[in-house]
Amino acid sequence: MNRYSLRPWISWGFMLAAIAGVTYLGYQENNQSSILRLASGERGSYAYQVGTDLKKRIEQHSDYKVELVVSEGSSFNRSLLKSNQADVAILTPANTEMTSLTAIAPISRQHLQVIVNADSRINSINDLPGHRIALGDMESDHRKQALRLLAHYQIDDRTLRNNELALPELLAGRQLDGAIVSESLQDSFLREMMETGRFKLLPITANEALASMTPHVQADMLPRGSYPTVQGPMPTDWVPTMYSEAVLATRHDAADPMVEAVLATLMSHRTKAEYPLLTDWVENRDGKLVNVDMHDSVRRYFDPYGELKAVSYGILLQAWHFKFWILCVVVLLVTGYARWKHFVQSRIELDKLQRFKRIEKLLEDISELEQAQSNSKDYRVLTTRLNEVRQIKQDGLKVAIELEMTDSQIFQAFYQQCDQVIRDIQWKLSIGMNSHSMMAS
């Protein structure tokens, strides 16, 4: 079977491969889910408000249909992600582990606030024991942050009555004297509650010390007039507090197109205007979070050549680690190259020498032939010598062409000597033929 008979089979092979590739891509496209499950928070919470808003924005900016999952906090959202019951979730790294999870972007800041009735005699955190202070549900983010705060002030949560109640009870009735909450300043219920003017905020004087010992928590000062009330903006002075950031998180193996769709929505001008934390994250932190792994799609978005730089740095680091062995290899290579170059040069010189020897041998042959024919007058001998000279000349020409020596001086001398001998023999032959003709006549 020659190559021409194989052409149809090769063409059919390429065609079948193309069909298989298109079929596979179509299958992958059809099997890629267009539904994005977003775990937010409890109904009425700020996380739920954010989830509802992001649902609309993602559906407007992409082809994904978003299903909003109502949940109970960061730990619950983490379990939803781990069990593949949610694709993206709002959670706070300060309140749950991020093992095998990655962040897409921060979405809000949750300030830790100690709120008490304005007419109570509670003026500091140390006054809380013995009072009815809500800490939230057992696994809620509010309770986790509150317990850290109480532990730092060496207050046993069992000394707080009705601490299992939630924040809404503080506004609804008189069963509580206060509450410790970790919530955004934009939370609608919290702002509605503070507008009544019935509550005041206690300073967390140990905020810097506590933040320095707690991962993902930063000390902060709550600005004056953060909450509008019927009695005027409050607080009337800056209040020491702390905050932690809630992030949009997903699994580390989440599909790139899904994460890219969410990120594209967050990077739109309208979304960044609605969530100023995104602008701060992009402009001041280069799309990174402290001690939180970002999804690969996010890293590529902010640093397209990051993986290449990381690989290059790793190679350089390994090279430095094995620098002694690399130096030895380089020395061996340089030495080997020098020896090889010397060997090649020697072969070239030897080859040149052999070329000249072959030409010299032909010169010797033509010289001997010239001497042999110089005293010869026999017609047959001269004819034989002429044929021998022509053969030597032809052999010399082949050698010169083969060895690329046609322009060399030694070949030119050989060639001229051959021509001279041929002319001499031809001259003698012509004289002999003329003499023979005269004798015959």
N, C-alpha and C positions, 0 to 999 in steps of 0.2 A: 504493500500500500504506500503510494508516494504522497508527498505533501499536498498535491492538488486534490487528491481524493479525500483528504482530511478536512479541507476547508468547510464543506457543508456541515460536517459533524461539529466543528468548532463553533460555527455560527449558531447552530441549534443549541449548543451548550450555553453560549452567552445569552441567548434569548430565554432559555429556561431559567437561568440564574436570575435574570432581570425580573421575570414574572414571579419567581419565588420571593425575591426581595420586596417587590411591591406588595405582594400578598401578606408578607410578614409585617411590614410597616402598617398596612391597613388593619391587620388584626390587632397590633399594639395600640393603634389609635382608637379602635372601637372598644377595646377593653380598658382603656384608661378612663377612670371614673371622672365624670363632670360634676360630681356632687362634692362639696366641701363641708365637712361637719365642724362647726365652730362652737367650742365649749366656752361659755361666758361666766355666769354667776347666778345667784339667786334672783328671782324676780324682784324688781324694785331696787336692786343694788346698782352701784355705778358700773360694775363690770358687765352687768346685763345691759345697761344703757349703751355702753361701748360696743358690746357684741351686736346689738340691734343696729347700731349705726354702721358698723363695719360690714354687716351683712348686706345692707343696701349699696354701700360703696363698692364692694367686691363684685357684686352682681352687675353693677353699672360699668365697671372697668374690665370685666373679663367674661368668659363664657361659662364660668362656674355658677352652679346653683347652690346657695349656701343654706345649710340646715343649722339652725341655732339650737344648741343643746343647753338646757337649763341645768346648772350644777350647784355645788355647795361650797366652793372655795378651791384654793390652790391644790391641796392634797387630793381632793376628789377629781379635779381636772387632770392632775398628773396620772391618776389611775385610768382615766378615760383614754388618755394618749397611749399609755403603755398597753392597754387591752385593745387598742385599735378601734375604740368606739368613738373617737374624735380624731380629726386630722390636725386641727389647730386649736389651741386653748389659751385663755388668759390666766396666767398664774404669776405668783410672786416668788422669785428664787429665795428670798429671805425666809419664806414660810414653808418651803418644800424642797426636796432634793431635785437636782437637774440631771441625775444619772441617765445616760442614754438619750437625753433630750437636748435640743438645741434651740436657741432663741432666733426669732426673726427680727424683732424690733421692740424697744420699750414703748409702752402705750400710755402709761399714767404714773403719777407719783402718789403713794398712799402715805399721808402724814399720820403719825401716831398722836392722838389727841385725848386728853383727859378732860371730860366734860362733866360738870356738876351743876346742880341747881344754883341759880344766882343768889337765892336767899338762904342758902345753907351756910354752916360755919366751917365748911371744908375749904381751906385756903392753900393747902399743899398736898402733895402725894402722901406725905407721912400722916395726914389726917384721915386717910381712907379707911383704915381698919375699923370694923364695927359698923360701917355704913353699908347701905344697899347699893352696890356698884355692879352694873352689868358688864360681863366680859365676853358674852357671845356663846355660841354653841361650842361643843367640845372640840371639834376639828376645824373650827373657823379660823380665818386669818386674824380676826380681831383678838381672839382668845390667845393665840400663840404669841402675838406681839405683846399683849397685856401681861402674860405670865413672865415674859422676859423682863419687862419693866418692873413688875412687882418683886421679882427675884433679886434684881439689882438693888432695890430699896429694902430688901430683906422683909418683905411683907408676905405672909402666907395667904394664899387666895381663899383659904377656908375661913379667914377672919372677915371676909366680905360676904354679906348676906345677899341672897337673890342673884348671885353672880352668873347663874346659868341663863338669865334672861338676855334678850337682844335689845339693841338700841331703840327700836320703835316703842318699847314699853316705857322708855323714859319720857316720851312726849305724850303717850296715850293716857297715862294715869299717874298716881302718886305712889307706885310700888318701888320706885327707885330714887336714889339720891344722886346718881351719876352713872357714867359709863366710860369705859376705855375703848376707843375705836381706832382702827387703822383704815383710813378711808381718804379718798381724793377730796380736795377742797371743792371740786365741781359736783360732788354727789348731790343730787336734787333733794333727797330727803334730809340730809344733814343741813343743807342750806335753809330748807323750809323750817327745820326745827330751831336753828339758831336765829332765824328772823323774828321769832316770838319774843326775844329778849329775856327769856326766863332762865338762860344758862350762861355760864362763864367757863373759861378755859384755865386749867392749872398749868403752870410752867413745869417742864421736865428739866430741872436744873442740872441733872447729870447726863444730859443728852450726848455731849461729846465723848465722855468716858464710855457710856453704853454703846454708842455707835462704833467706837474703836474696837470693841470686843465682839461685835456682832457682824457676821458677813452680810454683805449686800445692804447694809443700813448706813445712812449718812446723817450726820447732825445738821440741823437747819434752824432757822428762825422764822416763825410764822409772822408774816407782815401785819402791821397795824391795819385795821379796817378790812380784814379778809372776809368778814361776814357782815352784810347789811342787816340791821335789826330795826325794830320799831323805835328803839331808843338811840339810834345812830350806829354807825359802823363800829364793830368790835372785832378783836380786842383793841383797847386803847393804847396798848404798848406792844412792842415786839415780844413774842412768846417763844422761849426755847422749846424745840421739839425735834423729831427725827422723821425721816421718810425712807421708804423702800419703793423700788420701782416694780410695777407690774409689767410683764412682757408678754408678747405673743410668742408662744412656744410650739414646737412640733417635734416629731421624732427625728433622729439623725438621718434615718433612711427615707425620709419623706420625699416624694417625687419633686424633682426640680421645677417642672412647669407649674405645679400648684404653689410652691413657695415663691416663685418668680411673679405669679399673678398677684399674690398677697402683697409682696414687696412693691410691685408697680403701683398698686392702689395706695399704699402708705406714702409713696414718694410723690404722689400728685400734689399740686399746689394747694388745692382745696383741703385735702386731708391734713397736710402739714399745718395749714392755717388753723384748722380745728383742734389739732393736737400739737401744741408748741413744743412738747418734749421731743417730738420727731425731728424738728428743726435743730434743736440743741444737740441731739444725738448725731445728726449728719454733719453739722458744721464744726462742732467742738470735740467730738469723740471719734470722728472718722468711721462711723458705723460699727463701733466696737462696744462691748460691755465688759466691765471688770469681773474676772473670775467666772464668766459665763461663755460657753462655747456658742459660736454663731453657726448657723446652717451654711453648708458649702456654697449655696446659691447666693447668700448674703455676702459672704467673703469675696466671691468672684465679682459681685456687683460693685463693691467699693475698692477692690484691689484685683483687677483682672489678671495681673501677672504675679500674684502672691504665691501661687503654688510653684511657679517656675523659680521664683526667688528662694522659696523654702528648700526646693530640691538642690538648687545651686549652692546655697549655704550649707546644706547637709553634706554635699560632695566635698566642699572646701574643708569642712570640719573633719571629715574622715581622712582627707588628704593630709591635713596637719597632724592628725593622730598617727598616721603611718608614714610620716615624713622621712624617717630614717630609711625604711625599706624602699620608698619611692626614690630617694636619692641614690640608693644602691642600684636600683633598676635603671635610673637615668645614666649613671656612670657606666654600667654594663652596656647599655644601648649605644652610648657615645663611643665607647671603646670598640664595640662590635662594628659600629658604622665606620669608624676610622680604619679598622682592619679590613673590612670588606672593600672600602674604597681603595686601600693600598693593594689588595688582591686584584681588584678590577684593573687598576693602573698597571700592575705587573703583567697581567694577561694582555693588556693592550700593547705594552712595550714588547712582550714576547711575540705577539702576533705580528707587529711591525717588523721585528727582527726576522721572523720566518718568511714574511713577504719579500724582504730584501734578499734573503738567502735564496729564495726560489728564482728571483730575477737574476741574481748573481750566478746561479747555476746555469741559467739559460745563456747568460753572457759568456760564461766559460765554454759552454757547448758551441756557441757561435764562433768564439775565438778559435777553438780547436778545429772547427770545420773550415774556418778561413785559412788556417795554416795548412790543413790537409789538402785543400784545393789549389793552394798557391803554386805548387810544383806539378800539379796534375795537368796533362794535356789530352788525356784519353776522353773521347766524346762520351762514352757510356759512364765513365766515372764522374765526369762533370755533371751529366744529367742527374745522376743519383745524388750528387752533392746539392744540386739546385733544389731537388725535391725535399732533401733533408732540411735545407735552410728555410724553405717555405713552411715546412711543418713546424720548425722551431719558432719561426715568426708567429705562426698561428697560435701555437701553444702559449707564447709569451703574451699575445694580445688577450687570450682568454684569462690568463692569470692576472693581468693588469686590470681587466674589467671586473673580475671577481673580487679583487682586493682593492678596487677603487684607486688604482695607481697610474691611471693613464696620463695624469698631468705631472707625475714625478720625474725628476731629472734622470734617475737611473733607467727608467723605462724609455725615456726619450733617447738616451744613449744607446740602449739595446736596440731600439727600433731603427735608429740610423745605421747602426752597425749591420743589422740584418739587410737593410736596403743596399748598403755598400757591397756586401758579399754577393747578394743576388745580382747586382749590376756587373760585378767582376766576372762571375761565372757566365752570365749571359753574354758578356763581351767576348770571353774566350770561346764560348760555343759558336758565336757568330763568326769569329776569325777562322775557327776550325772548319766550319761549313763552307766558307768562301774558298779556303785552300783546297778542300776536297773537290769543290766544283771546278776549280782551275785545273787540277790534275786530271779530272775526268775529261775535260775538254781537250 
